[in-house]
Amino acid sequence: MARKYKVSSEKGGEILLVDDNLEYLEATRLLLSREGHNVTTAPGGAEALAILEKKSFDLILLDYFMPGMTGEEFVSELRKKNKIIQIILQTGYASEHPPRELLRRLDIQGYFDKSEGPDRLLLWVEVGLKSANSIKQISKSRESLNYILNVTPDLHRIQPLEELLNGILIQIMGLLGVGNSFLAVFGDNNSMNVEQHEDSFLAMMDDEAGLIIQAGTGRFNPKHHIKDFLEGNETEIIGKALNEGIVYVKNGRTAIPLRVADYNVGVVYVDREISLEDDVSLLSVFANQAAVAIHNSRLHQIATIDPLTGVYVRGFFFQCLLRDLRGAFRNNYPLVLMMVDIDNLKIINDEHGHIAGDQAIALIGRSLLKATRNTDAVGRYGGDEFTVLLPQTNLDSVEIILNRFYRQLEDNPINGDAEPLTIRCSIGVGLLDSPDFDINEMPKPIPQSYFQKMAESFIDFADHVLYKAKTNGKNRFMMSENTLKWNKDSDQ
């Protein structure tokens, strides 16, 4: 029967038995061992404290009257370091110490009169272990909730979708410590190249193909439909989770829906049965955060990334340019702007078709992304024209990037009608030098229009260099003979 959780099977506890009566110590150890518990013995309080430095226990059965260190003294020392371990006090003189008063004063969980026999002892042991288990679950839930709170900001930062998906799966693995799992996301018809990192993967889904695994660990591989790995009853679990919007558990498997309101973003599948209700609740909390992060990341990607080339759309690139202009102005570093234009795209379209033209445009975008750094910004400025912003870069360093880019074009020809077609392009490179005046002398605040006009001037400056490259034979790059200067007048 499917369920959100199940109670795990009973198992023996880790018990520390402390008593100076060696005969009672051994007899009790045997009794508890037959019940399936792992028992460690200590003949006195000092020895028990030494053991506790090296090993953790669920429950301590502690004799009250012991030479050298009484049970009360032992508890006093132990509570300085461990406030939560469960302690059952044992004594043969129960009438001398009222149980309620001892429980309150010593902060212990039980009081056993040895004269009451082994059945009563086993009852107290069961009570103590259940209490210990409850405290463990509370502690685990608190730690897990803190974990979720700590990773949530990272989920919602702006980042590539593929990074986010892999990050979500890694965080779920950290939350549960599971082995084989995958994350599948509902997507659009756009496919995306993936790079495999160890045992994880990401791919976008085609609507017609159904759920395609996006990120995974263990036995799950990239770019596969879930049916390539799961039997019918296992895919049924995923369908139930998505249709009902709940964490679904059945036959040793768990499916965690990722939903924003009533909209299914995707599903996380774990090749293990989540057995505790607290784990299910925490997973639901995390899944809600993850789903919103995925949804927002995809909206951000739609708004900022050109689907054909994978580079920024024109408007978002201009925002990046404004941001870096402000940074360069404040921190006194240079900026390089490259304008890139495909040579003879009309001829490619006319002779090889518009599909070949799209392949050429896409190749330029991919090649620029591979040739540049993560801190650089690449945008599609027009139909066949691209912009590349290189912060804190001088003209000497630009040549390395340009050579890397041209090698990408040489090594990756597109499919022409008769034979592979190498794409050529022209590039103009402009440099905006760091300010040559004291920026503190300018009136504050500097208006946004100042940087907008500088951005437009910078683009015109690099575009003029591109025009020279085009008129000088194409298939080449040209660098500006001089540098663009910052305007001292903030009201320009």
DRENDO-308662 format. One record per residue (C-alpha): residue number from 1; x, y negated, z. Coordinates in nm, 4 decimals. Example, Ala and Ser with C-alpha at 12.3 -4.5 7.8 and 13.67 -1.06 7.14 Angstrom:
NODE   i       c1       c2       c3
NODE   1   1.2300   0.4500   0.7800
NODE   2   1.3670   0.1060   0.7140
! end
This chain:
NODE   i       c1       c2       c3
NODE   1   0.0000   0.0000   0.0000
NODE   2   0.1323  -0.3419  -0.0914
NODE   3   0.1807  -0.5946   0.1865
NODE   4   0.3576  -0.9128   0.2757
NODE   5   0.5610  -0.7379   0.5386
NODE   6   0.5911  -0.4226   0.7416
NODE   7   0.7248  -0.3406   1.0856
NODE   8   1.0664  -0.1820   1.0588
NODE   9   1.1182   0.1672   1.2001
NODE  10   1.2265   0.1962   1.5623
NODE  11   1.5934   0.2521   1.6279
NODE  12   1.8119   0.2773   1.9308
NODE  13   1.9436  -0.0304   2.1043
NODE  14   2.2918  -0.1285   2.2121
NODE  15   2.2917  -0.1017   2.5907
NODE  16   2.5605  -0.1888   2.8443
NODE  17   2.5167   0.0110   3.1666
NODE  18   2.6958  -0.1378   3.4703
NODE  19   2.7038   0.0606   3.7987
NODE  20   2.9700   0.1537   4.0536
NODE  21   2.8029   0.4918   4.1221
NODE  22   2.9783   0.7113   3.8653
NODE  23   2.7314   1.0005   3.9007
NODE  24   2.4349   0.7694   3.8407
NODE  25   2.6280   0.6008   3.5583
NODE  26   2.6814   0.9276   3.3731
NODE  27   2.3324   1.0644   3.4349
NODE  28   2.1716   0.7428   3.3113
NODE  29   2.4020   0.7312   3.0083
NODE  30   2.2919   1.0817   2.9086
NODE  31   1.9245   0.9936   2.9614
NODE  32   1.9445   0.6860   2.7419
NODE  33   2.1569   0.8571   2.4770
NODE  34   1.8943   1.1302   2.4403
NODE  35   1.6457   0.8533   2.3669
NODE  36   1.8613   0.7415   2.0738
NODE  37   2.0330   0.4452   2.2329
NODE  38   2.4020   0.3589   2.2036
NODE  39   2.5276   0.3270   2.5595
NODE  40   2.8517   0.1729   2.6844
NODE  41   2.9340   0.2082   3.0539
NODE  42   3.1273  -0.0087   3.2982
NODE  43   3.1985   0.0713   3.6660
NODE  44   3.1922  -0.2912   3.7758
NODE  45   3.1170  -0.6517   3.6889
NODE  46   3.4695  -0.7512   3.5901
NODE  47   3.4999  -0.4558   3.3529
NODE  48   3.1602  -0.5382   3.2007
NODE  49   3.2570  -0.9011   3.1388
NODE  50   3.5719  -0.7834   2.9607
NODE  51   3.3647  -0.5516   2.7395
NODE  52   3.1225  -0.8337   2.6563
NODE  53   3.4127  -1.0410   2.5242
NODE  54   3.4622  -0.7821   2.2479
NODE  55   3.1167  -0.6445   2.1760
NODE  56   2.7573  -0.7655   2.1685
NODE  57   2.4636  -0.5817   2.3255
NODE  58   2.0857  -0.5947   2.3177
NODE  59   2.0355  -0.5145   2.6843
NODE  60   2.2326  -0.4903   3.0089
NODE  61   2.1258  -0.2514   3.2871
NODE  62   2.2959  -0.3967   3.5911
NODE  63   2.3371  -0.2602   3.9441
NODE  64   2.2835  -0.5260   4.2092
NODE  65   2.5159  -0.4021   4.4845
NODE  66   2.8714  -0.3457   4.3541
NODE  67   3.2076  -0.3958   4.5230
NODE  68   3.4263  -0.6813   4.4015
NODE  69   3.1481  -0.8580   4.2094
NODE  70   2.7806  -0.8295   4.2892
NODE  71   2.5162  -0.8209   4.0190
NODE  72   2.4181  -1.1751   4.1117
NODE  73   2.7767  -1.2976   4.0702
NODE  74   2.8040  -1.1132   3.7380
NODE  75   2.4899  -1.2801   3.6046
NODE  76   2.6140  -1.6198   3.7164
NODE  77   2.9375  -1.5748   3.5193
NODE  78   2.7663  -1.4254   3.2163
NODE  79   2.5081  -1.7039   3.1847
NODE  80   2.7868  -1.9588   3.1462
NODE  81   2.8571  -1.8056   2.8032
NODE  82   2.5423  -1.6171   2.7052
NODE  83   2.1980  -1.7554   2.7876
NODE  84   1.9864  -1.5121   2.5916
NODE  85   2.1101  -1.1558   2.6470
NODE  86   1.8441  -0.9472   2.8225
NODE  87   1.9249  -0.8136   3.1708
NODE  88   1.7400  -0.5516   3.3756
NODE  89   1.8543  -0.5461   3.7377
NODE  90   1.8747  -0.2059   3.9116
NODE  91   1.8801  -0.1582   4.2839
NODE  92   1.8155   0.1088   4.5439
NODE  93   1.7109  -0.1554   4.7986
NODE  94   1.4227  -0.3257   4.6260
NODE  95   1.2439  -0.4201   4.9500
NODE  96   1.5328  -0.6430   5.0531
NODE  97   1.5080  -0.8644   4.7408
NODE  98   1.1580  -0.9654   4.6253
NODE  99   1.1483  -0.9071   4.2461
NODE 100   0.9704  -1.2327   4.1532
NODE 101   1.2246  -1.4392   4.3425
NODE 102   1.5186  -1.2571   4.1801
NODE 103   1.3753  -1.2813   3.8285
NODE 104   1.3381  -1.6560   3.8678
NODE 105   1.6654  -1.7281   4.0453
NODE 106   1.8939  -1.5064   3.8320
NODE 107   1.7249  -1.5669   3.4951
NODE 108   1.6845  -1.1948   3.4285
NODE 109   1.4107  -1.0097   3.2434
NODE 110   1.3388  -0.7066   3.4602
NODE 111   1.3763  -0.5469   3.8007
NODE 112   1.4008  -0.1685   3.8418
NODE 113   1.3914   0.0204   4.1699
NODE 114   1.6048   0.3323   4.1192
NODE 115   1.3718   0.5294   4.3470
NODE 116   1.0933   0.5006   4.0903
NODE 117   1.2582   0.7617   3.8644
NODE 118   1.3683   0.7928   3.4979
NODE 119   1.0275   0.7342   3.3364
NODE 120   1.0026   0.3946   3.4974
NODE 121   1.3587   0.3172   3.3868
NODE 122   1.2794   0.4090   3.0260
NODE 123   0.9741   0.1836   3.0388
NODE 124   1.1894  -0.1099   3.1521
NODE 125   1.4442  -0.0309   2.8809
NODE 126   1.1716  -0.0410   2.6166
NODE 127   1.0443  -0.3737   2.7517
NODE 128   1.3966  -0.5157   2.7577
NODE 129   1.4773  -0.4048   2.4025
NODE 130   1.1515  -0.5429   2.2631
NODE 131   1.2243  -0.8721   2.4325
NODE 132   1.5773  -0.8679   2.2891
NODE 133   1.4399  -0.8001   1.9417
NODE 134   1.1951  -1.0901   1.9710
NODE 135   1.4737  -1.3251   2.0721
NODE 136   1.6856  -1.2018   1.7802
NODE 137   1.4047  -1.2743   1.5382
NODE 138   1.3502  -1.6208   1.6823
NODE 139   1.7217  -1.6900   1.6561
NODE 140   1.7338  -1.5548   1.3021
NODE 141   1.4337  -1.7648   1.2012
NODE 142   1.5909  -2.0753   1.3496
NODE 143   1.9181  -2.0087   1.1690
NODE 144   1.7382  -1.9329   0.8430
NODE 145   1.5286  -2.2480   0.8694
NODE 146   1.8419  -2.4520   0.9347
NODE 147   1.9960  -2.2827   0.6293
NODE 148   1.6982  -2.3841   0.4149
NODE 149   1.7080  -2.7408   0.5469
NODE 150   2.0797  -2.7614   0.4721
NODE 151   2.0558  -2.6315   0.1133
NODE 152   1.7381  -2.8178   0.0163
NODE 153   1.9155  -3.1479  -0.0636
NODE 154   2.1449  -2.9619  -0.3021
NODE 155   1.8436  -2.8128  -0.4802
NODE 156   1.7016  -3.1559  -0.5528
NODE 157   2.0149  -3.3276  -0.6767
NODE 158   2.0384  -3.3950  -1.0491
NODE 159   2.2182  -3.0998  -1.2062
NODE 160   2.2002  -2.8814  -1.5179
NODE 161   1.9114  -2.6368  -1.5054
NODE 162   2.1367  -2.3328  -1.5421
NODE 163   2.3431  -2.4416  -1.2413
NODE 164   2.0281  -2.4876  -1.0377
NODE 165   1.8901  -2.1427  -1.1220
NODE 166   2.2114  -1.9650  -1.0322
NODE 167   2.2312  -2.1718  -0.7149
NODE 168   1.8788  -2.0746  -0.6104
NODE 169   1.9535  -1.7052  -0.6488
NODE 170   2.2806  -1.7364  -0.4578
NODE 171   2.0985  -1.9155  -0.1763
NODE 172   1.8312  -1.6461  -0.1595
NODE 173   2.1087  -1.3889  -0.1420
NODE 174   2.2573  -1.5863   0.1442
NODE 175   1.9200  -1.6054   0.3161
NODE 176   1.8509  -1.2330   0.2928
NODE 177   2.1832  -1.0672   0.2199
NODE 178   2.0384  -0.8603  -0.0660
NODE 179   2.2137  -0.6793  -0.3492
NODE 180   2.0225  -0.6343  -0.6755
NODE 181   1.7994  -0.9255  -0.7647
NODE 182   1.7056  -1.1567  -1.0503
NODE 183   1.5361  -1.4869  -1.1141
NODE 184   1.3112  -1.5263  -1.4169
NODE 185   1.1700  -1.8595  -1.5298
NODE 186   0.8866  -1.9506  -1.7620
NODE 187   1.0358  -2.1686  -2.0348
NODE 188   0.9801  -2.3117  -2.3795
NODE 189   1.0952  -2.1953  -2.7211
NODE 190   1.4382  -2.3537  -2.6928
NODE 191   1.7216  -2.1121  -2.6346
NODE 192   2.0444  -2.1995  -2.4593
NODE 193   2.3888  -2.0462  -2.4743
NODE 194   2.4952  -1.8857  -2.1483
NODE 195   2.8246  -1.8003  -1.9920
NODE 196   2.8403  -1.5010  -1.7611
NODE 197   2.9953  -1.5578  -1.4207
NODE 198   3.0713  -1.2367  -1.2347
NODE 199   2.7403  -1.0600  -1.1720
NODE 200   2.4992  -1.3460  -1.2348
NODE 201   2.3369  -1.4806  -1.5509
NODE 202   2.0938  -1.7383  -1.6845
NODE 203   1.8918  -1.7599  -2.0063
NODE 204   1.5897  -1.9528  -2.1238
NODE 205   1.2692  -1.7688  -2.2116
NODE 206   1.0772  -1.7570  -2.5344
NODE 207   0.7044  -1.7916  -2.4662
NODE 208   0.6271  -1.5081  -2.7045
NODE 209   0.8686  -1.2696  -2.5349
NODE 210   0.7351  -1.3108  -2.1816
NODE 211   0.9493  -1.3227  -1.8699
NODE 212   1.3198  -1.3172  -1.9486
NODE 213   1.5749  -1.2868  -1.6690
NODE 214   1.7534  -1.6178  -1.6166
NODE 215   1.9977  -1.5527  -1.3323
NODE 216   2.0790  -1.2241  -1.1657
NODE 217   2.3028  -1.0078  -0.9541
NODE 218   2.3852  -0.6390  -0.9274
NODE 219   2.2310  -0.4209  -1.1960
NODE 220   2.0516  -0.6982  -1.3850
NODE 221   2.2065  -0.8332  -1.7031
NODE 222   2.1516  -1.1570  -1.8970
NODE 223   1.9135  -1.2226  -2.1842
NODE 224   1.6935  -0.9257  -2.1126
NODE 225   1.3216  -0.8900  -2.0646
NODE 226   1.2250  -0.7717  -1.7172
NODE 227   1.0813  -0.4526  -1.8726
NODE 228   1.4341  -0.3539  -1.9772
NODE 229   1.5125  -0.2932  -1.6107
NODE 230   1.1811  -0.2357  -1.4335
NODE 231   0.9232   0.0410  -1.4547
NODE 232   0.5554  -0.0318  -1.4945
NODE 233   0.4747  -0.0247  -1.1229
NODE 234   0.7606  -0.2672  -1.0571
NODE 235   0.6425  -0.5166  -1.3189
NODE 236   0.2984  -0.4792  -1.1648
NODE 237   0.4441  -0.6206  -0.8409
NODE 238   0.5641  -0.9272  -1.0288
NODE 239   0.2259  -0.9715  -1.1949
NODE 240   0.0518  -0.9533  -0.8567
NODE 241   0.2872  -1.2093  -0.7049
NODE 242   0.2331  -1.4511  -0.9937
NODE 243  -0.1426  -1.4034  -1.0155
NODE 244  -0.2074  -1.4289  -0.6426
NODE 245   0.0680  -1.6777  -0.5608
NODE 246   0.2006  -1.4780  -0.2651
NODE 247   0.5173  -1.2922  -0.1757
NODE 248   0.4307  -0.9366  -0.2797
NODE 249   0.5938  -0.6288  -0.1277
NODE 250   0.5499  -0.2715  -0.2452
NODE 251   0.7525   0.0504  -0.2801
NODE 252   1.0776  -0.1000  -0.1597
NODE 253   1.0554  -0.4053  -0.3901
NODE 254   0.9743  -0.7721  -0.3312
NODE 255   0.8503  -1.0370  -0.5762
NODE 256   0.8569  -1.4043  -0.4762
NODE 257   0.6540  -1.6421  -0.6954
NODE 258   0.7899  -1.9868  -0.7762
NODE 259   0.4892  -2.2157  -0.8054
NODE 260   0.4180  -2.5870  -0.8214
NODE 261   0.0539  -2.6247  -0.7200
NODE 262  -0.1228  -2.3671  -0.9410
NODE 263   0.1484  -2.3688  -1.2062
NODE 264   0.3852  -2.0708  -1.2208
NODE 265   0.7435  -2.1839  -1.2718
NODE 266   0.8876  -1.8337  -1.2438
NODE 267   0.9555  -1.5460  -1.0077
NODE 268   1.2355  -1.4113  -0.7918
NODE 269   1.2598  -1.0333  -0.7728
NODE 270   1.4525  -0.8503  -0.5003
NODE 271   1.5332  -0.4825  -0.5272
NODE 272   1.4555  -0.4344  -0.1586
NODE 273   1.1504  -0.4500   0.0624
NODE 274   1.1402  -0.7542   0.2866
NODE 275   1.0268  -0.5984   0.6111
NODE 276   0.9518  -0.8845   0.8487
NODE 277   0.6764  -1.1431   0.8397
NODE 278   0.9213  -1.4151   0.9465
NODE 279   1.1394  -1.3399   0.6437
NODE 280   0.8361  -1.3667   0.4163
NODE 281   0.7396  -1.7021   0.5672
NODE 282   1.0919  -1.8394   0.5281
NODE 283   1.1093  -1.7118   0.1706
NODE 284   0.7825  -1.8874   0.0939
NODE 285   0.9172  -2.2144   0.2332
NODE 286   1.2351  -2.1835   0.0290
NODE 287   1.0469  -2.0716  -0.2838
NODE 288   0.8263  -2.3824  -0.2698
NODE 289   1.1329  -2.6055  -0.2552
NODE 290   1.3048  -2.4078  -0.5322
NODE 291   0.9999  -2.4240  -0.7603
NODE 292   0.9723  -2.8027  -0.7254
NODE 293   1.3452  -2.8380  -0.7918
NODE 294   1.3201  -2.6235  -1.1076
NODE 295   1.0140  -2.8147  -1.2279
NODE 296   1.1819  -3.1517  -1.1700
NODE 297   1.5054  -3.0346  -1.3301
NODE 298   1.3203  -2.9276  -1.6436
NODE 299   1.1316  -3.2572  -1.6589
NODE 300   1.4617  -3.4412  -1.6181
NODE 301   1.6163  -3.2272  -1.8916
NODE 302   1.3268  -3.3000  -2.1274
NODE 303   1.3623  -3.6729  -2.0590
NODE 304   1.7413  -3.6915  -2.0851
NODE 305   1.8725  -3.4120  -2.3109
NODE 306   1.8405  -3.3991  -2.6884
NODE 307   1.7078  -3.0449  -2.7554
NODE 308   1.8961  -2.9981  -3.0828
NODE 309   2.2427  -3.0972  -2.9655
NODE 310   2.2402  -3.0620  -2.5856
NODE 311   2.3779  -3.4170  -2.5380
NODE 312   2.2033  -3.7128  -2.3760
NODE 313   1.9266  -3.8932  -2.5598
NODE 314   2.0007  -4.2538  -2.6544
NODE 315   1.8127  -4.4188  -2.3683
NODE 316   1.9719  -4.2087  -2.0970
NODE 317   2.3179  -4.2512  -2.2474
NODE 318   2.2690  -4.6273  -2.2310
NODE 319   2.1867  -4.5939  -1.8595
NODE 320   2.5101  -4.3970  -1.8120
NODE 321   2.6968  -4.6717  -1.9961
NODE 322   2.5490  -4.9390  -1.7676
NODE 323   2.6423  -4.7327  -1.4608
NODE 324   3.0019  -4.6855  -1.5734
NODE 325   3.0343  -5.0491  -1.6773
NODE 326   2.9433  -5.1508  -1.3227
NODE 327   3.1933  -4.9007  -1.1821
NODE 328   3.4703  -5.0161  -1.4141
NODE 329   3.3988  -5.3779  -1.3287
NODE 330   3.4050  -5.3236  -0.9517
NODE 331   3.6983  -5.0812  -0.9436
NODE 332   3.9095  -5.2402  -1.2156
NODE 333   3.9576  -4.9493  -1.4555
NODE 334   3.9309  -4.9257  -1.8384
NODE 335   3.6576  -4.7614  -2.0431
NODE 336   3.6778  -4.5959  -2.3839
NODE 337   3.3757  -4.5713  -2.6121
NODE 338   3.3771  -4.3549  -2.9258
NODE 339   3.1248  -4.3778  -3.2077
NODE 340   3.1029  -4.0535  -3.4091
NODE 341   2.9309  -4.0204  -3.7467
NODE 342   2.8892  -3.7095  -3.9624
NODE 343   3.0379  -3.7495  -4.3075
NODE 344   2.8080  -3.6873  -4.6051
NODE 345   2.5098  -3.5522  -4.4082
NODE 346   2.2757  -3.6485  -4.6930
NODE 347   2.4797  -3.4357  -4.9340
NODE 348   2.4665  -3.1441  -4.6882
NODE 349   2.0875  -3.1783  -4.6653
NODE 350   2.0469  -3.2094  -5.0426
NODE 351   2.2796  -2.9232  -5.1394
NODE 352   2.2364  -2.6810  -4.8487
NODE 353   1.8988  -2.7725  -4.7005
NODE 354   1.7831  -2.9481  -4.3866
NODE 355   1.8428  -2.6387  -4.1755
NODE 356   2.2118  -2.6687  -4.2585
NODE 357   2.1896  -3.0407  -4.1761
NODE 358   2.0437  -2.9580  -3.8339
NODE 359   2.3187  -2.7008  -3.7799
NODE 360   2.5770  -2.9691  -3.8577
NODE 361   2.4215  -3.2132  -3.6094
NODE 362   2.3984  -2.9419  -3.3418
NODE 363   2.7618  -2.8441  -3.4023
NODE 364   2.8788  -3.2018  -3.3449
NODE 365   2.6945  -3.2168  -3.0128
NODE 366   2.8296  -2.8822  -2.8905
NODE 367   3.1838  -2.9643  -3.0027
NODE 368   3.1840  -3.3016  -2.8294
NODE 369   3.0620  -3.1421  -2.5060
NODE 370   3.3375  -2.8812  -2.5222
NODE 371   3.6058  -3.1381  -2.6023
NODE 372   3.5168  -3.3816  -2.3231
NODE 373   3.5240  -3.3686  -1.9442
NODE 374   3.2342  -3.3266  -1.7023
NODE 375   3.2782  -3.6900  -1.6003
NODE 376   3.2384  -3.8112  -1.9607
NODE 377   2.9012  -3.8910  -2.1187
NODE 378   2.8014  -3.7764  -2.4677
NODE 379   2.4880  -3.9118  -2.6341
NODE 380   2.3023  -3.8903  -2.9634
NODE 381   2.2801  -4.2513  -3.0732
NODE 382   2.0961  -4.1957  -3.4014
NODE 383   2.0140  -3.9227  -3.6509
NODE 384   2.3747  -3.8286  -3.7297
NODE 385   2.5579  -4.0688  -3.5006
NODE 386   2.6922  -3.9885  -3.1518
NODE 387   2.8419  -4.1928  -2.8702
NODE 388   3.1037  -4.0716  -2.6222
NODE 389   3.1935  -4.2639  -2.3069
NODE 390   3.5267  -4.1847  -2.1412
NODE 391   3.5698  -4.3516  -1.8002
NODE 392   3.9194  -4.4231  -1.6649
NODE 393   4.0798  -4.3193  -1.9929
NODE 394   4.3425  -4.5016  -2.1963
NODE 395   4.3921  -4.4748  -2.5714
NODE 396   4.6853  -4.2369  -2.5335
NODE 397   4.4640  -3.9788  -2.3609
NODE 398   4.1864  -4.0150  -2.6170
NODE 399   4.3940  -3.8516  -2.8895
NODE 400   4.4028  -3.5251  -2.6938
NODE 401   4.0222  -3.5195  -2.6793
NODE 402   3.9936  -3.6069  -3.0468
NODE 403   4.2294  -3.3314  -3.1558
NODE 404   4.0389  -3.0841  -2.9413
NODE 405   3.7135  -3.1968  -3.1030
NODE 406   3.8424  -3.1687  -3.4594
NODE 407   3.9731  -2.8180  -3.3856
NODE 408   3.6229  -2.7207  -3.2733
NODE 409   3.4858  -2.8326  -3.6095
NODE 410   3.7557  -2.6450  -3.8024
NODE 411   3.7005  -2.3266  -3.6053
NODE 412   3.3194  -2.3292  -3.6291
NODE 413   3.1969  -2.3837  -3.9859
NODE 414   2.8212  -2.3665  -4.0461
NODE 415   2.6430  -2.1433  -4.2939
NODE 416   2.6351  -2.3013  -4.6414
NODE 417   2.4505  -2.1693  -4.9446
NODE 418   2.7465  -1.9812  -5.0897
NODE 419   3.0172  -1.9931  -4.8232
NODE 420   3.0889  -2.1352  -4.4756
NODE 421   3.0862  -2.5133  -4.4666
NODE 422   3.3286  -2.7084  -4.2486
NODE 423   3.1725  -3.0223  -4.1059
NODE 424   3.3679  -3.3466  -4.1252
NODE 425   3.3113  -3.6688  -3.9365
NODE 426   3.4516  -4.0151  -3.8804
NODE 427   3.5174  -4.1687  -3.5400
NODE 428   3.5725  -4.5226  -3.4185
NODE 429   3.7384  -4.5705  -3.0792
NODE 430   3.7022  -4.8908  -2.8778
NODE 431   3.8667  -4.9842  -2.5475
NODE 432   3.7212  -5.2131  -2.2842
NODE 433   4.0115  -5.3164  -2.0653
NODE 434   3.9837  -5.3768  -1.6945
NODE 435   3.8858  -5.7359  -1.6036
NODE 436   4.1750  -5.9805  -1.6345
NODE 437   4.0250  -6.2236  -1.3824
NODE 438   3.9263  -6.2132  -1.0153
NODE 439   3.5735  -6.0733  -1.0137
NODE 440   3.5205  -6.2137  -0.6624
NODE 441   3.5154  -6.5620  -0.8149
NODE 442   3.2015  -6.4787  -1.0117
NODE 443   2.8661  -6.5838  -0.8629
NODE 444   2.6697  -6.3191  -0.6741
NODE 445   2.4669  -6.1274  -0.7462
NODE 446   2.5726  -6.0558  -1.1038
NODE 447   2.2521  -6.0101  -1.3057
NODE 448   2.1663  -5.6837  -1.4791
NODE 449   2.1521  -5.8742  -1.8084
NODE 450   2.5282  -5.9366  -1.7833
NODE 451   2.6044  -5.5640  -1.8004
NODE 452   2.3370  -5.5016  -2.0615
NODE 453   2.4985  -5.7594  -2.2917
NODE 454   2.8432  -5.6117  -2.2208
NODE 455   2.7080  -5.2671  -2.3128
NODE 456   2.5662  -5.3968  -2.6407
NODE 457   2.8937  -5.5751  -2.7177
NODE 458   3.0899  -5.2577  -2.6394
NODE 459   2.8737  -5.0478  -2.8739
NODE 460   2.9038  -5.3079  -3.1529
NODE 461   3.2800  -5.3204  -3.0968
NODE 462   3.3235  -4.9402  -3.1329
NODE 463   3.0755  -4.9277  -3.4210
NODE 464   3.2847  -5.1830  -3.6097
NODE 465   3.5891  -4.9574  -3.5706
NODE 466   3.3803  -4.6621  -3.6962
NODE 467   3.2882  -4.8646  -4.0065
NODE 468   3.6597  -4.9112  -4.0770
NODE 469   3.7184  -4.5371  -4.0456
NODE 470   3.4342  -4.4726  -4.2914
NODE 471   3.5607  -4.7239  -4.5466
NODE 472   3.9158  -4.5902  -4.5209
NODE 473   3.8349  -4.2441  -4.6533
NODE 474   3.6199  -4.0733  -4.3833
NODE 475   3.7155  -3.7526  -4.1956
NODE 476   3.9414  -3.9482  -3.9620
NODE 477   3.9436  -4.1430  -3.6405
NODE 478   4.0549  -4.5018  -3.5954
NODE 479   4.1378  -4.6804  -3.2727
NODE 480   4.0715  -5.0460  -3.2153
NODE 481   4.3698  -5.2719  -3.2811
NODE 482   4.2784  -5.4860  -2.9812
NODE 483   4.0653  -5.4462  -2.6708
NODE 484   3.7270  -5.5823  -2.5777
NODE 485   3.7446  -5.8336  -2.2915
NODE 486   3.5047  -5.8869  -2.0055
NODE 487   3.3230  -6.2194  -2.0175
NODE 488   3.3927  -6.4453  -1.7204
NODE 489   3.0526  -6.6090  -1.7511
NODE 490   2.7859  -6.3980  -1.5809
NODE 491   2.5201  -6.6015  -1.7602
NODE 492   2.6500  -6.5094  -2.1061
! end
